[in-house]
Amino acid sequence: MILPDKYISTSNSLLGVGAILIEHLNQPRTVTSLWSDLSKISEVATFERFILVLDLLYMIGAIELEEGLIYKRHR
């Protein structure tokens, strides 16, 4: 589910959906505005999956949350 494998394509894995989410973070955004854009994408599918992807990206240090806004973490 997190990583693609023999049965789960890259676009359906959490890591693949995370890549889609990162592409939509050109500027800091709220969870609501990000969800409103990504809910239309079939790979994201559900709000639960969206939250799992946010959690994964936060845990690996790809995104940050500050004052209610999500943004890409620059290294």
Backbone as a chain_set.jsonl record, in Angstrom:
{"seq": "MILPDKYISTSNSLLGVGAILIEHLNQPRTVTSLWSDLSKISEVATFERFILVLDLLYMIGAIELEEGLIYKRHR", "coords": {"N": [[0.814, -1.19, 0.0], [1.931, 1.259, 0.755], [4.313, 1.382, -0.743], [4.871, 0.792, -4.264], [4.261, -2.423, -5.748], [4.199, -5.799, -6.958], [1.44, -6.109, -7.188], [0.313, -3.629, -6.707], [0.103, -0.668, -8.39], [2.313, 2.082, -9.203], [0.927, 4.521, -9.325], [-1.218, 3.999, -7.654], [-0.142, 3.553, -5.177], [0.723, 4.82, -1.902], [3.014, 6.347, -1.939], [3.18, 7.064, -4.627], [0.842, 8.617, -4.903], [1.586, 10.557, -3.15], [3.548, 11.872, -4.621], [1.961, 13.114, -6.523], [0.552, 14.841, -4.853], [2.64, 16.489, -3.903], [3.285, 17.82, -6.257], [1.177, 19.599, -6.419], [1.722, 21.436, -4.502], [2.812, 24.119, -4.942], [2.801, 26.452, -3.656], [2.341, 27.508, -0.232], [-0.46, 25.925, 1.3], [-3.794, 25.419, 2.577], [-5.225, 22.56, 4.265], [-7.834, 22.115, 3.431], [-8.041, 23.51, 0.935], [-6.155, 22.136, -0.561], [-7.235, 19.547, -0.519], [-9.615, 20.041, -1.933], [-8.69, 20.379, -4.536], [-7.309, 17.943, -5.012], [-9.22, 15.978, -4.602], [-10.569, 15.529, -6.907], [-8.982, 13.941, -8.423], [-8.508, 10.716, -9.566], [-6.688, 8.816, -8.491], [-6.254, 9.612, -5.881], [-8.72, 9.315, -4.595], [-10.144, 8.894, -1.864], [-10.86, 10.774, 1.185], [-9.661, 9.676, 3.408], [-7.449, 8.298, 2.323], [-6.074, 10.508, 1.311], [-5.364, 11.816, 3.719], [-3.692, 9.836, 4.807], [-1.598, 9.959, 2.976], [-0.694, 12.583, 3.431], [0.212, 12.228, 6.083], [2.285, 10.348, 5.661], [4.06, 11.839, 4.002], [4.715, 13.891, 5.775], [5.987, 12.448, 7.807], [8.292, 11.516, 6.506], [9.563, 13.845, 6.097], [9.031, 15.495, 3.921], [7.082, 17.42, 3.72], [5.881, 20.275, 5.588], [4.072, 21.726, 8.331], [2.81, 24.785, 9.161], [1.372, 27.308, 10.99], [-1.189, 26.527, 10.133], [-0.843, 26.066, 7.439], [0.237, 24.004, 4.78], [3.334, 23.161, 3.414], [5.984, 22.579, 1.002], [8.944, 21.079, 2.109], [12.022, 22.542, 2.033], [15.266, 21.579, 1.337]], "CA": [[0.0, 0.0, 0.0], [2.788, 2.441, 0.793], [5.186, 1.306, -1.906], [4.349, -0.048, -5.344], [4.793, -3.78, -5.82], [3.667, -6.612, -8.042], [-0.006, -5.981, -7.25], [-0.088, -2.231, -6.544], [0.836, 0.19, -9.319], [2.884, 3.286, -8.606], [-0.096, 5.557, -9.185], [-2.136, 3.635, -6.576], [0.568, 3.454, -3.898], [0.741, 6.084, -1.165], [4.164, 7.117, -2.41], [2.804, 7.627, -5.921], [-0.119, 9.687, -4.653], [2.375, 11.616, -2.523], [4.187, 12.636, -5.694], [0.908, 13.961, -7.088], [0.291, 15.888, -3.87], [3.781, 17.417, -3.904], [3.169, 18.648, -7.468], [0.159, 20.62, -6.184], [2.172, 22.331, -3.426], [3.705, 25.151, -5.464], [2.777, 27.505, -2.642], [1.696, 26.996, 0.984], [-1.907, 25.782, 1.147], [-4.512, 24.788, 3.678], [-5.665, 21.192, 3.997], [-9.093, 22.205, 2.696], [-7.826, 23.886, -0.466], [-5.435, 21.041, -1.202], [-8.204, 18.462, -0.709], [-10.577, 20.391, -2.983], [-8.034, 20.109, -5.827], [-6.921, 16.542, -5.176], [-10.371, 15.07, -4.533], [-11.011, 15.289, -8.284], [-8.028, 13.029, -9.053], [-8.967, 9.349, -9.256], [-5.715, 8.085, -7.68], [-6.408, 10.002, -4.474], [-9.938, 8.555, -4.304], [-10.896, 9.19, -0.643], [-10.232, 11.671, 2.146], [-8.802, 8.835, 4.255], [-6.199, 8.095, 1.577], [-5.437, 11.825, 1.282], [-4.753, 12.03, 5.037], [-2.576, 8.892, 4.917], [-0.501, 10.5, 2.17], [-0.153, 13.716, 4.189], [0.963, 11.669, 7.205], [3.516, 9.76, 5.133], [4.964, 12.909, 3.557], [5.191, 14.587, 6.97], [6.918, 11.564, 8.524], [9.578, 11.429, 5.802], [10.145, 15.178, 6.055], [8.835, 16.13, 2.615], [6.214, 18.584, 3.91], [5.812, 20.849, 6.927], [2.836, 22.426, 8.663], [3.1, 25.964, 9.968], [0.25, 28.241, 11.063], [-2.32, 26.018, 9.372], [-0.52, 25.916, 6.023], [1.143, 22.922, 4.399], [4.261, 23.586, 2.37], [7.104, 21.68, 0.735], [10.126, 21.339, 2.916], [13.205, 22.751, 1.197], [16.476, 21.098, 2.022]], "C": [[0.863, 1.262, 0.0], [3.664, 2.494, -0.446], [4.54, 0.483, -3.012], [4.989, -1.433, -5.292], [4.146, -4.504, -6.992], [2.162, -6.389, -8.251], [-0.52, -4.545, -7.169], [0.761, -1.365, -7.472], [1.358, 1.433, -8.601], [1.82, 4.346, -8.37], [-1.106, 5.251, -8.078], [-1.462, 3.471, -5.225], [0.541, 4.811, -3.201], [1.904, 6.959, -1.61], [3.869, 7.778, -3.759], [1.815, 8.771, -5.784], [0.584, 10.864, -3.974], [3.077, 12.481, -3.549], [3.185, 13.582, -6.348], [0.624, 15.131, -6.145], [1.401, 16.934, -3.871], [3.726, 18.339, -5.119], [2.171, 19.787, -7.276], [0.549, 21.604, -5.075], [3.185, 23.348, -3.935], [3.796, 26.334, -4.515], [2.122, 26.923, -1.394], [0.174, 27.008, 0.831], [-2.515, 25.177, 2.395], [-4.897, 23.365, 3.277], [-6.923, 21.214, 3.134], [-8.882, 22.535, 1.224], [-7.083, 22.794, -1.224], [-6.377, 19.876, -1.477], [-9.176, 18.794, -1.842], [-9.983, 20.182, -4.372], [-7.799, 18.619, -6.035], [-8.095, 15.575, -5.136], [-10.896, 14.722, -5.927], [-10.123, 14.29, -9.01], [-8.348, 11.602, -8.612], [-7.991, 8.559, -8.384], [-5.841, 8.402, -6.196], [-7.632, 9.307, -3.881], [-10.697, 9.015, -3.059], [-10.123, 10.148, 0.259], [-9.289, 10.895, 3.066], [-7.44, 8.618, 3.597], [-5.386, 9.394, 1.511], [-4.705, 12.099, 2.596], [-3.569, 11.08, 5.251], [-1.359, 9.394, 4.138], [0.128, 11.698, 2.871], [0.7, 13.231, 5.358], [2.305, 11.105, 6.741], [4.518, 10.839, 4.735], [5.526, 13.696, 4.737], [6.24, 13.75, 7.701], [8.276, 11.465, 7.827], [10.222, 12.797, 5.61], [9.99, 15.897, 4.727], [7.952, 17.373, 2.703], [6.283, 19.032, 5.356], [4.456, 21.522, 7.1], [3.195, 23.584, 9.575], [1.929, 26.931, 9.856], [-0.91, 27.824, 10.165], [-2.078, 25.832, 7.893], [0.475, 24.781, 5.815], [2.037, 23.446, 3.298], [5.348, 22.54, 2.179], [8.266, 22.063, 1.62], [11.316, 21.443, 1.973], [14.438, 22.359, 1.976], [17.673, 21.874, 1.61]], "O": [[0.545, 2.229, -0.692], [3.749, 3.523, -1.117], [3.751, -0.42, -2.736], [6.125, -1.585, -4.844], [3.611, -3.875, -7.905], [1.675, -6.475, -9.378], [-1.668, -4.277, -7.526], [1.986, -1.333, -7.355], [0.887, 1.78, -7.518], [1.813, 4.999, -7.326], [-1.787, 6.163, -7.608], [-2.145, 3.268, -4.221], [0.355, 5.839, -3.852], [1.781, 8.184, -1.651], [4.266, 8.919, -3.998], [1.935, 9.785, -6.472], [0.226, 12.021, -4.192], [3.19, 13.693, -3.368], [3.523, 14.717, -6.685], [0.475, 16.27, -6.586], [1.125, 18.134, -3.844], [4.081, 19.514, -5.022], [2.307, 20.834, -7.908], [-0.222, 22.508, -4.751], [4.297, 23.429, -3.414], [4.746, 27.116, -4.564], [1.407, 25.926, -1.495], [-0.405, 27.96, 0.308], [-1.834, 24.508, 3.172], [-4.892, 23.018, 2.096], [-7.056, 20.415, 2.207], [-9.485, 21.903, 0.356], [-7.356, 22.556, -2.401], [-6.324, 19.279, -2.552], [-9.524, 17.915, -2.63], [-10.714, 19.838, -5.301], [-8.061, 18.093, -7.117], [-7.964, 14.443, -5.603], [-11.594, 13.722, -6.095], [-10.47, 13.836, -10.1], [-8.446, 11.323, -7.417], [-8.426, 7.709, -7.607], [-5.564, 7.551, -5.351], [-7.567, 8.771, -2.775], [-11.822, 9.496, -3.196], [-8.911, 10.315, 0.126], [-8.238, 11.405, 3.455], [-6.402, 8.742, 4.248], [-4.162, 9.376, 1.642], [-3.562, 12.557, 2.59], [-2.552, 11.482, 5.816], [-0.224, 9.263, 4.597], [1.353, 11.82, 2.905], [1.786, 13.759, 5.597], [3.339, 11.358, 7.361], [5.693, 10.759, 5.092], [6.681, 14.121, 4.707], [7.256, 14.275, 8.158], [9.303, 11.344, 8.494], [11.302, 12.901, 5.028], [10.748, 16.822, 4.438], [8.053, 18.272, 1.869], [6.688, 18.274, 6.237], [3.782, 21.844, 6.121], [3.806, 23.396, 10.627], [1.543, 27.324, 8.755], [-1.537, 28.662, 9.517], [-2.999, 25.479, 7.156], [1.429, 24.623, 6.577], [1.571, 24.095, 2.362], [5.608, 21.723, 3.063], [8.53, 23.244, 1.845], [11.582, 20.522, 1.201], [14.625, 22.758, 3.126], [18.776, 21.607, 2.086]]}, "num_chains": 1, "name": "protein.A"}
